[in-house]
Amino acid sequence: MLIKIGYPSPIILLLMVGIVLGCHHSKNLPASNPDILYPAESTAIAYHSSWTKTHYKERIQVFKNDPLHFGDIVFLGNSITEGGHDWAAKFGVLIVKNRGISGDVTDGVLARLDEITFYKPRALFLLIGINDLFNLHDRHQIPSAAYVGNNILKIARIIHRKSPETKIYVQTILPTDKDYLRDNINAVNAKLQQQAHKGYYQLIDLHAAFTNQEGLMNPDFSIDGTHLNAKGYGIWVEMVRPLVTAK
């Protein structure tokens, strides 16, 4: 008995091929044209210092030359993250990537989320905000601590909306040895804690692990009252290791 097999018409076949090729092309287009995933050369973040304006562009070029891969684990932030250097080596996990930029602020992170949301990391660890608060105190450009907290939440919401499978870990702002920043740091961290119940991110309270009795940075963990030394990075790594290595 012969069974007659029907074949799709040429038009349907062309449509099917077009859909397959279109999906493949859209997924891989940025790999051949990475500029579309990164801030343009002309991008200027109003709250960056003069030094950071230059360094930001330098780091963006580094990211273009070594883009993320689908399913990576990303540490996203400022100099405290950048200063961790090879995060993959710290955890013994090759897919952990450093997306820290020294001097960066929350608005700077917002401007460079396209790479993150396109490559859809498995997990993302966000630590940002201390430079915003230095700006608020020293330069009076950033409007308020509430503005900083809202921007951090906005970063997490954007990533969650565009990459819903990414596990987002928002880390509280670390203390410094500057007592005049203490109240604003606490205010931002309280906002992050209050909103965690909404469920689009998990809060990691780094701040509590690094404070002394005065609520300032424990000098045992820092090289200058703000940035971490090797011992400080060791504490951070051990706090989040179970989350990084989870299957």
CYANA upper distance limits for C-alpha pairs under 8 A (distance plus 0.5 A):
  8 PRO  CA     12 ILE  CA      6.50
  8 PRO  CA     13 LEU  CA      6.52
  9 SER  CA     13 LEU  CA      6.64
 10 PRO  CA     14 LEU  CA      6.62
 11 ILE  CA     15 LEU  CA      6.79
 12 ILE  CA     16 MET  CA      6.67
 13 LEU  CA     17 VAL  CA      6.74
 14 LEU  CA     18 GLY  CA      6.52
 15 LEU  CA     19 ILE  CA      6.68
 16 MET  CA     20 VAL  CA      6.88
 17 VAL  CA     21 LEU  CA      6.57
 18 GLY  CA     22 GLY  CA      6.24
 19 ILE  CA     23 CYS  CA      6.64
 20 VAL  CA     24 HIS  CA      6.75
 21 LEU  CA     25 HIS  CA      6.39
 22 GLY  CA     26 SER  CA      6.55
 23 CYS  CA     27 LYS  CA      6.75
 24 HIS  CA     28 ASN  CA      6.79
 25 HIS  CA     29 LEU  CA      6.08
 26 SER  CA     30 PRO  CA      8.42
 28 ASN  CA     32 SER  CA      7.62
 29 LEU  CA     33 ASN  CA      6.65
 29 LEU  CA     34 PRO  CA      8.45
 30 PRO  CA     34 PRO  CA      5.06
 30 PRO  CA     35 ASP  CA      7.93
 30 PRO  CA     36 ILE  CA      7.11
 30 PRO  CA     37 LEU  CA      7.30
 34 PRO  CA     38 TYR  CA      7.67
 34 PRO  CA     64 LYS  CA      6.74
 34 PRO  CA     67 PRO  CA      8.45
 35 ASP  CA     39 PRO  CA      8.19
 35 ASP  CA     40 ALA  CA      7.92
 35 ASP  CA     64 LYS  CA      7.71
 37 LEU  CA    112 ARG  CA      8.24
 37 LEU  CA    114 ASP  CA      5.60
 37 LEU  CA    115 GLU  CA      5.44
 37 LEU  CA    118 PHE  CA      8.22
 38 TYR  CA     60 ILE  CA      7.51
 38 TYR  CA     64 LYS  CA      8.03
 38 TYR  CA    112 ARG  CA      6.31
 38 TYR  CA    113 LEU  CA      8.43
 38 TYR  CA    114 ASP  CA      7.05
 38 TYR  CA    115 GLU  CA      6.92
 39 PRO  CA     43 THR  CA      6.54
 39 PRO  CA     60 ILE  CA      8.11
 39 PRO  CA    111 ALA  CA      6.83
 39 PRO  CA    112 ARG  CA      6.41
 41 GLU  CA     57 LYS  CA      7.44
 44 ALA  CA     53 LYS  CA      7.45
 45 ILE  CA     53 LYS  CA      7.80
 45 ILE  CA    107 ASP  CA      7.33
 45 ILE  CA    108 GLY  CA      6.56
 47 TYR  CA    105 VAL  CA      7.67
 47 TYR  CA    107 ASP  CA      8.24
 47 TYR  CA    132 ASP  CA      8.19
 47 TYR  CA    135 ASN  CA      7.82
 47 TYR  CA    141 GLN  CA      7.25
 47 TYR  CA    142 ILE  CA      7.43
 48 HIS  CA     52 THR  CA      6.08
 48 HIS  CA     53 LYS  CA      6.31
 48 HIS  CA    103 GLY  CA      7.51
 48 HIS  CA    104 ASP  CA      7.25
 48 HIS  CA    105 VAL  CA      7.57
 48 HIS  CA    108 GLY  CA      8.42
 49 SER  CA     53 LYS  CA      6.73
 49 SER  CA    103 GLY  CA      7.92
 50 SER  CA     54 THR  CA      7.47
 51 TRP  CA     55 HIS  CA      6.81
 52 THR  CA     56 TYR  CA      6.10
 52 THR  CA    102 SER  CA      7.52
 52 THR  CA    103 GLY  CA      5.89
 52 THR  CA    104 ASP  CA      7.41
 53 LYS  CA     57 LYS  CA      7.26
 54 THR  CA     58 GLU  CA      6.95
 55 HIS  CA     59 ARG  CA      6.64
 55 HIS  CA    101 ILE  CA      8.10
 55 HIS  CA    102 SER  CA      7.89
 56 TYR  CA     60 ILE  CA      6.67
 56 TYR  CA    101 ILE  CA      6.84
 56 TYR  CA    102 SER  CA      8.15
 56 TYR  CA    104 ASP  CA      7.85
 57 LYS  CA     61 GLN  CA      6.79
 58 GLU  CA     62 VAL  CA      6.98
 59 ARG  CA     63 PHE  CA      6.78
 59 ARG  CA    101 ILE  CA      7.02
 60 ILE  CA     64 LYS  CA      6.74
 61 GLN  CA     65 ASN  CA      6.75
 62 VAL  CA     66 ASP  CA      6.77
 63 PHE  CA     67 PRO  CA      5.81
 63 PHE  CA     68 LEU  CA      8.31
 63 PHE  CA     99 ARG  CA      8.27
 67 PRO  CA    115 GLU  CA      8.43
 68 LEU  CA     72 ASP  CA      7.28
 68 LEU  CA     97 LYS  CA      7.96
 68 LEU  CA    115 GLU  CA      7.92
 68 LEU  CA    116 ILE  CA      8.33
 68 LEU  CA    119 TYR  CA      6.99
 69 HIS  CA    119 TYR  CA      6.41
 69 HIS  CA    121 PRO  CA      8.30
 70 PHE  CA    119 TYR  CA      5.09
 70 PHE  CA    120 LYS  CA      6.34
 70 PHE  CA    121 PRO  CA      6.52
 70 PHE  CA    122 ARG  CA      8.44
 71 GLY  CA     95 ILE  CA      8.43
 71 GLY  CA    119 TYR  CA      7.45
 71 GLY  CA    120 LYS  CA      6.60
 71 GLY  CA    121 PRO  CA      4.85
 71 GLY  CA    122 ARG  CA      5.10
 71 GLY  CA    123 ALA  CA      8.34
 72 ASP  CA     95 ILE  CA      5.48
 72 ASP  CA     96 VAL  CA      6.58
 72 ASP  CA     97 LYS  CA      7.48
 72 ASP  CA    119 TYR  CA      8.41
 72 ASP  CA    120 LYS  CA      8.23
 72 ASP  CA    121 PRO  CA      5.17
 72 ASP  CA    122 ARG  CA      6.14
 72 ASP  CA    123 ALA  CA      7.66
 73 ILE  CA     95 ILE  CA      6.38
 73 ILE  CA     96 VAL  CA      5.09
 73 ILE  CA     97 LYS  CA      6.60
 73 ILE  CA    121 PRO  CA      6.02
 73 ILE  CA    122 ARG  CA      6.08
 73 ILE  CA    123 ALA  CA      5.35
 73 ILE  CA    124 LEU  CA      6.26
 73 ILE  CA    244 VAL  CA      7.93
 74 VAL  CA     96 VAL  CA      6.25
 74 VAL  CA     97 LYS  CA      5.38
 74 VAL  CA     98 ASN  CA      6.70
 74 VAL  CA     99 ARG  CA      7.19
 74 VAL  CA    121 PRO  CA      7.16
 74 VAL  CA    123 ALA  CA      6.91
 74 VAL  CA    124 LEU  CA      5.21
 74 VAL  CA    125 PHE  CA      6.70
 75 PHE  CA     81 THR  CA      7.23
 75 PHE  CA     87 TRP  CA      8.48
 75 PHE  CA     96 VAL  CA      7.95
 75 PHE  CA     97 LYS  CA      6.70
 75 PHE  CA     98 ASN  CA      5.74
 75 PHE  CA     99 ARG  CA      6.19
 75 PHE  CA    100 GLY  CA      7.45
 75 PHE  CA    124 LEU  CA      6.40
 75 PHE  CA    125 PHE  CA      5.28
 75 PHE  CA    126 LEU  CA      6.70
 75 PHE  CA    127 LEU  CA      8.40
 76 LEU  CA     81 THR  CA      7.24
 76 LEU  CA     98 ASN  CA      7.21
 76 LEU  CA     99 ARG  CA      5.21
 76 LEU  CA    100 GLY  CA      5.77
 76 LEU  CA    124 LEU  CA      7.58
 76 LEU  CA    125 PHE  CA      6.52
 76 LEU  CA    126 LEU  CA      5.43
 76 LEU  CA    127 LEU  CA      6.90
 76 LEU  CA    128 ILE  CA      8.30
 77 GLY  CA     81 THR  CA      5.95
 77 GLY  CA     82 GLU  CA      7.82
 77 GLY  CA     99 ARG  CA      6.97
 77 GLY  CA    100 GLY  CA      4.94
 77 GLY  CA    101 ILE  CA      6.86
 77 GLY  CA    104 ASP  CA      7.72
 77 GLY  CA    109 VAL  CA      7.83
 77 GLY  CA    126 LEU  CA      6.43
 77 GLY  CA    127 LEU  CA      5.48
 77 GLY  CA    128 ILE  CA      5.49
 78 ASN  CA     82 GLU  CA      6.64
 78 ASN  CA    100 GLY  CA      5.20
 78 ASN  CA    101 ILE  CA      5.00
 78 ASN  CA    102 SER  CA      5.19
 78 ASN  CA    103 GLY  CA      6.35
 78 ASN  CA    104 ASP  CA      5.51
 78 ASN  CA    105 VAL  CA      7.66
 78 ASN  CA    127 LEU  CA      7.82
 78 ASN  CA    128 ILE  CA      6.61
 79 SER  CA     83 GLY  CA      6.03
 79 SER  CA    100 GLY  CA      6.58
 79 SER  CA    101 ILE  CA      6.02
 79 SER  CA    102 SER  CA      4.07
 79 SER  CA    103 GLY  CA      6.55
 79 SER  CA    104 ASP  CA      7.89
 79 SER  CA    227 HIS  CA      8.20
 80 ILE  CA     84 GLY  CA      7.22
 80 ILE  CA    100 GLY  CA      7.91
 80 ILE  CA    102 SER  CA      7.83
 80 ILE  CA    227 HIS  CA      6.33
 80 ILE  CA    228 LEU  CA      7.34
 81 THR  CA     85 HIS  CA      8.08
 81 THR  CA     98 ASN  CA      7.54
 81 THR  CA     99 ARG  CA      7.85
 81 THR  CA    100 GLY  CA      5.29
 81 THR  CA    101 ILE  CA      7.94
 81 THR  CA    127 LEU  CA      7.85
 82 GLU  CA     98 ASN  CA      6.95
 82 GLU  CA     99 ARG  CA      7.30
 82 GLU  CA    100 GLY  CA      4.58
 82 GLU  CA    101 ILE  CA      6.16
 82 GLU  CA    102 SER  CA      6.81
 83 GLY  CA    100 GLY  CA      8.28
 83 GLY  CA    102 SER  CA      8.47
 84 GLY  CA     98 ASN  CA      8.37
 84 GLY  CA    233 TYR  CA      7.56
 85 HIS  CA     98 ASN  CA      7.35
 86 ASP  CA     90 LYS  CA      7.18
 86 ASP  CA     97 LYS  CA      8.17
 86 ASP  CA     98 ASN  CA      7.49
 87 TRP  CA     91 PHE  CA      7.04
 87 TRP  CA     96 VAL  CA      6.46
 87 TRP  CA     97 LYS  CA      6.87
 87 TRP  CA     98 ASN  CA      6.84
 88 ALA  CA     92 GLY  CA      6.15
 88 ALA  CA     93 VAL  CA      5.50
 88 ALA  CA     94 LEU  CA      5.53
 88 ALA  CA     95 ILE  CA      6.99
 88 ALA  CA     96 VAL  CA      5.17
 88 ALA  CA     97 LYS  CA      7.05
 89 ALA  CA     93 VAL  CA      7.22
 89 ALA  CA     94 LEU  CA      7.79
 90 LYS  CA    237 VAL  CA      7.66
 91 PHE  CA     96 VAL  CA      8.50
 91 PHE  CA    237 VAL  CA      7.82
 91 PHE  CA    241 ARG  CA      7.39
 91 PHE  CA    244 VAL  CA      8.21
 91 PHE  CA    245 THR  CA      8.39
 93 VAL  CA    245 THR  CA      8.03
103 GLY  CA    131 ASN  CA      6.79
104 ASP  CA    108 GLY  CA      6.27
104 ASP  CA    109 VAL  CA      7.65
104 ASP  CA    128 ILE  CA      8.39
104 ASP  CA    131 ASN  CA      7.19
105 VAL  CA    109 VAL  CA      7.05
105 VAL  CA    128 ILE  CA      7.17
105 VAL  CA    129 GLY  CA      6.52
105 VAL  CA    130 ILE  CA      8.19
105 VAL  CA    131 ASN  CA      6.19
105 VAL  CA    132 ASP  CA      5.91
106 THR  CA    110 LEU  CA      6.77
106 THR  CA    128 ILE  CA      6.82
106 THR  CA    129 GLY  CA      6.57
106 THR  CA    132 ASP  CA      7.48
106 THR  CA    148 VAL  CA      7.34
106 THR  CA    151 ASN  CA      6.52
106 THR  CA    152 ILE  CA      6.97
107 ASP  CA    111 ALA  CA      6.84
107 ASP  CA    151 ASN  CA      7.75
108 GLY  CA    112 ARG  CA      7.25
109 VAL  CA    113 LEU  CA      6.99
109 VAL  CA    155 ILE  CA      8.07
110 LEU  CA    151 ASN  CA      8.50
110 LEU  CA    155 ILE  CA      6.59
112 ARG  CA    116 ILE  CA      8.30
113 LEU  CA    117 THR  CA      6.68
113 LEU  CA    155 ILE  CA      8.48
113 LEU  CA    159 ILE  CA      8.05
114 ASP  CA    118 PHE  CA      6.40
115 GLU  CA    119 TYR  CA      6.73
116 ILE  CA    120 LYS  CA      6.51
116 ILE  CA    121 PRO  CA      7.34
116 ILE  CA    159 ILE  CA      7.98
117 THR  CA    121 PRO  CA      8.20
117 THR  CA    159 ILE  CA      6.39
117 THR  CA    162 LYS  CA      6.29
117 THR  CA    163 SER  CA      6.10
118 PHE  CA    163 SER  CA      8.28
120 LYS  CA    163 SER  CA      5.96
120 LYS  CA    165 GLU  CA      8.04
120 LYS  CA    166 THR  CA      6.77
121 PRO  CA    166 THR  CA      6.18
122 ARG  CA    165 GLU  CA      7.62
122 ARG  CA    166 THR  CA      5.49
122 ARG  CA    167 LYS  CA      6.78
123 ALA  CA    166 THR  CA      5.71
123 ALA  CA    167 LYS  CA      5.01
123 ALA  CA    168 ILE  CA      6.38
123 ALA  CA    169 TYR  CA      8.05
123 ALA  CA    244 VAL  CA      8.15
124 LEU  CA    166 THR  CA      7.47
124 LEU  CA    167 LYS  CA      6.77
124 LEU  CA    168 ILE  CA      5.52
124 LEU  CA    169 TYR  CA      6.49
125 PHE  CA    168 ILE  CA      6.83
125 PHE  CA    169 TYR  CA      5.30
125 PHE  CA    170 VAL  CA      6.62
125 PHE  CA    171 GLN  CA      7.49
126 LEU  CA    168 ILE  CA      8.14
126 LEU  CA    169 TYR  CA      6.67
126 LEU  CA    170 VAL  CA      5.48
126 LEU  CA    171 GLN  CA      6.35
127 LEU  CA    170 VAL  CA      7.12
127 LEU  CA    171 GLN  CA      5.79
127 LEU  CA    172 THR  CA      7.37
127 LEU  CA    173 ILE  CA      7.01
128 ILE  CA    152 ILE  CA      7.82
128 ILE  CA    173 ILE  CA      7.19
129 GLY  CA    133 LEU  CA      6.96
129 GLY  CA    148 VAL  CA      6.90
129 GLY  CA    149 GLY  CA      8.40
129 GLY  CA    152 ILE  CA      8.09
129 GLY  CA    173 ILE  CA      6.94
130 ILE  CA    134 PHE  CA      6.82
130 ILE  CA    173 ILE  CA      6.99
130 ILE  CA    174 LEU  CA      8.14
130 ILE  CA    185 ILE  CA      8.11
131 ASN  CA    135 ASN  CA      6.59
132 ASP  CA    136 LEU  CA      6.65
132 ASP  CA    142 ILE  CA      7.17
132 ASP  CA    148 VAL  CA      7.19
133 LEU  CA    137 HIS  CA      6.76
133 LEU  CA    142 ILE  CA      8.34
133 LEU  CA    145 ALA  CA      7.40
133 LEU  CA    148 VAL  CA      8.22
133 LEU  CA    181 LEU  CA      7.52
133 LEU  CA    184 ASN  CA      7.52
133 LEU  CA    185 ILE  CA      7.96
134 PHE  CA    138 ASP  CA      6.35
134 PHE  CA    139 ARG  CA      8.27
134 PHE  CA    181 LEU  CA      7.96
135 ASN  CA    139 ARG  CA      5.50
135 ASN  CA    140 HIS  CA      6.56
135 ASN  CA    141 GLN  CA      6.92
135 ASN  CA    142 ILE  CA      6.81
136 LEU  CA    140 HIS  CA      5.07
136 LEU  CA    141 GLN  CA      6.49
136 LEU  CA    142 ILE  CA      5.55
136 LEU  CA    143 PRO  CA      7.31
136 LEU  CA    144 SER  CA      7.15
136 LEU  CA    145 ALA  CA      8.27
137 HIS  CA    181 LEU  CA      8.14
142 ILE  CA    147 TYR  CA      8.09
143 PRO  CA    147 TYR  CA      6.84
144 SER  CA    148 VAL  CA      7.25
145 ALA  CA    149 GLY  CA      6.82
145 ALA  CA    184 ASN  CA      6.24
145 ALA  CA    185 ILE  CA      8.28
145 ALA  CA    187 ALA  CA      7.27
145 ALA  CA    188 VAL  CA      6.54
146 ALA  CA    150 ASN  CA      6.55
146 ALA  CA    187 ALA  CA      8.13
146 ALA  CA    188 VAL  CA      7.11
146 ALA  CA    191 LYS  CA      8.50
147 TYR  CA    151 ASN  CA      6.68
148 VAL  CA    152 ILE  CA      6.87
148 VAL  CA    188 VAL  CA      7.43
149 GLY  CA    153 LEU  CA      6.86
149 GLY  CA    188 VAL  CA      5.48
149 GLY  CA    189 ASN  CA      8.10
149 GLY  CA    191 LYS  CA      6.82
149 GLY  CA    192 LEU  CA      7.31
150 ASN  CA    154 LYS  CA      6.55
151 ASN  CA    155 ILE  CA      6.68
152 ILE  CA    156 ALA  CA      6.98
153 LEU  CA    157 ARG  CA      6.65
153 LEU  CA    192 LEU  CA      7.82
154 LYS  CA    158 ILE  CA      6.61
155 ILE  CA    159 ILE  CA      6.85
156 ALA  CA    160 HIS  CA      6.59
156 ALA  CA    168 ILE  CA      7.45
156 ALA  CA    170 VAL  CA      8.06
156 ALA  CA    200 TYR  CA      7.86
156 ALA  CA    201 TYR  CA      7.30
157 ARG  CA    161 ARG  CA      6.50
157 ARG  CA    200 TYR  CA      7.47
158 ILE  CA    162 LYS  CA      6.64
159 ILE  CA    163 SER  CA      6.02
159 ILE  CA    164 PRO  CA      7.76
159 ILE  CA    166 THR  CA      8.19
160 HIS  CA    164 PRO  CA      5.13
160 HIS  CA    165 GLU  CA      8.06
160 HIS  CA    166 THR  CA      7.31
160 HIS  CA    168 ILE  CA      7.99
160 HIS  CA    200 TYR  CA      6.85
167 LYS  CA    201 TYR  CA      7.57
167 LYS  CA    202 GLN  CA      8.48
168 ILE  CA    200 TYR  CA      7.71
168 ILE  CA    201 TYR  CA      5.35
168 ILE  CA    202 GLN  CA      6.75
169 TYR  CA    201 TYR  CA      6.13
169 TYR  CA    202 GLN  CA      5.37
169 TYR  CA    203 LEU  CA      6.29
169 TYR  CA    204 ILE  CA      7.06
170 VAL  CA    192 LEU  CA      8.42
170 VAL  CA    201 TYR  CA      6.87
170 VAL  CA    202 GLN  CA      6.61
170 VAL  CA    203 LEU  CA      5.51
170 VAL  CA    204 ILE  CA      6.64
171 GLN  CA    203 LEU  CA      6.32
171 GLN  CA    204 ILE  CA      5.16
171 GLN  CA    205 ASP  CA      6.36
171 GLN  CA    206 LEU  CA      6.56
172 THR  CA    189 ASN  CA      5.95
172 THR  CA    192 LEU  CA      7.78
172 THR  CA    203 LEU  CA      7.83
172 THR  CA    204 ILE  CA      6.88
172 THR  CA    205 ASP  CA      5.65
172 THR  CA    206 LEU  CA      6.06
172 THR  CA    207 HIS  CA      6.18
173 ILE  CA    185 ILE  CA      6.99
173 ILE  CA    188 VAL  CA      8.24
173 ILE  CA    189 ASN  CA      6.94
173 ILE  CA    206 LEU  CA      7.67
173 ILE  CA    207 HIS  CA      6.51
174 LEU  CA    185 ILE  CA      8.34
174 LEU  CA    206 LEU  CA      6.84
174 LEU  CA    207 HIS  CA      5.04
174 LEU  CA    210 PHE  CA      7.48
174 LEU  CA    217 MET  CA      8.04
174 LEU  CA    226 THR  CA      8.36
175 PRO  CA    182 ARG  CA      7.58
175 PRO  CA    185 ILE  CA      7.58
175 PRO  CA    207 HIS  CA      6.48
175 PRO  CA    210 PHE  CA      7.35
175 PRO  CA    211 THR  CA      6.81
175 PRO  CA    215 GLY  CA      7.75
175 PRO  CA    216 LEU  CA      5.85
175 PRO  CA    217 MET  CA      5.32
175 PRO  CA    226 THR  CA      7.59
176 THR  CA    181 LEU  CA      7.99
176 THR  CA    182 ARG  CA      8.07
176 THR  CA    216 LEU  CA      6.00
176 THR  CA    217 MET  CA      5.10
176 THR  CA    225 GLY  CA      5.73
176 THR  CA    226 THR  CA      5.21
177 ASP  CA    216 LEU  CA      5.60
177 ASP  CA    217 MET  CA      5.57
177 ASP  CA    218 ASN  CA      8.28
177 ASP  CA    219 PRO  CA      8.40
177 ASP  CA    225 GLY  CA      5.27
177 ASP  CA    226 THR  CA      7.25
178 LYS  CA    182 ARG  CA      7.50
178 LYS  CA    216 LEU  CA      7.69
178 LYS  CA    225 GLY  CA      8.04
179 ASP  CA    216 LEU  CA      7.29
181 LEU  CA    185 ILE  CA      6.62
182 ARG  CA    186 ASN  CA      6.63
182 ARG  CA    215 GLY  CA      7.75
182 ARG  CA    216 LEU  CA      7.54
183 ASP  CA    187 ALA  CA      6.59
184 ASN  CA    188 VAL  CA      6.74
185 ILE  CA    189 ASN  CA      6.66
186 ASN  CA    190 ALA  CA      6.46
187 ALA  CA    191 LYS  CA      6.87
188 VAL  CA    192 LEU  CA      6.91
189 ASN  CA    193 GLN  CA      6.71
190 ALA  CA    194 GLN  CA      6.57
191 LYS  CA    195 GLN  CA      6.79
192 LEU  CA    196 ALA  CA      6.72
192 LEU  CA    203 LEU  CA      7.91
193 GLN  CA    197 HIS  CA      8.49
193 GLN  CA    203 LEU  CA      7.32
196 ALA  CA    200 TYR  CA      8.01
196 ALA  CA    201 TYR  CA      6.87
196 ALA  CA    202 GLN  CA      6.85
196 ALA  CA    203 LEU  CA      6.78
205 ASP  CA    209 ALA  CA      7.94
206 LEU  CA    210 PHE  CA      7.34
206 LEU  CA    236 TRP  CA      7.74
207 HIS  CA    211 THR  CA      6.95
209 ALA  CA    235 ILE  CA      8.50
210 PHE  CA    216 LEU  CA      8.45
210 PHE  CA    217 MET  CA      6.29
210 PHE  CA    218 ASN  CA      6.20
210 PHE  CA    221 PHE  CA      7.63
210 PHE  CA    232 GLY  CA      8.37
211 THR  CA    215 GLY  CA      5.61
211 THR  CA    216 LEU  CA      5.59
211 THR  CA    217 MET  CA      5.29
211 THR  CA    218 ASN  CA      5.68
212 ASN  CA    216 LEU  CA      6.06
212 ASN  CA    217 MET  CA      6.61
212 ASN  CA    218 ASN  CA      5.40
217 MET  CA    221 PHE  CA      8.11
217 MET  CA    222 SER  CA      7.94
217 MET  CA    225 GLY  CA      6.61
217 MET  CA    226 THR  CA      7.61
218 ASN  CA    222 SER  CA      7.63
218 ASN  CA    225 GLY  CA      8.35
219 PRO  CA    223 ILE  CA      8.05
219 PRO  CA    224 ASP  CA      8.48
219 PRO  CA    225 GLY  CA      6.89
220 ASP  CA    231 LYS  CA      8.09
220 ASP  CA    232 GLY  CA      8.22
221 PHE  CA    228 LEU  CA      6.28
221 PHE  CA    229 ASN  CA      6.12
221 PHE  CA    230 ALA  CA      8.05
221 PHE  CA    231 LYS  CA      6.13
221 PHE  CA    232 GLY  CA      4.80
221 PHE  CA    233 TYR  CA      8.46
222 SER  CA    226 THR  CA      6.80
222 SER  CA    227 HIS  CA      5.98
222 SER  CA    228 LEU  CA      4.69
222 SER  CA    229 ASN  CA      5.33
222 SER  CA    232 GLY  CA      6.92
223 ILE  CA    227 HIS  CA      6.40
223 ILE  CA    228 LEU  CA      6.34
223 ILE  CA    229 ASN  CA      5.83
224 ASP  CA    228 LEU  CA      8.33
228 LEU  CA    232 GLY  CA      5.61
228 LEU  CA    233 TYR  CA      6.68
229 ASN  CA    233 TYR  CA      6.83
230 ALA  CA    234 GLY  CA      6.59
231 LYS  CA    235 ILE  CA      6.89
232 GLY  CA    236 TRP  CA      6.93
233 TYR  CA    237 VAL  CA      6.56
234 GLY  CA    238 GLU  CA      6.72
235 ILE  CA    239 MET  CA      6.69
236 TRP  CA    240 VAL  CA      7.00
237 VAL  CA    241 ARG  CA      6.16
238 GLU  CA    242 PRO  CA      8.32
240 VAL  CA    244 VAL  CA      6.82
241 ARG  CA    245 THR  CA      6.54
242 PRO  CA    246 ALA  CA      6.34
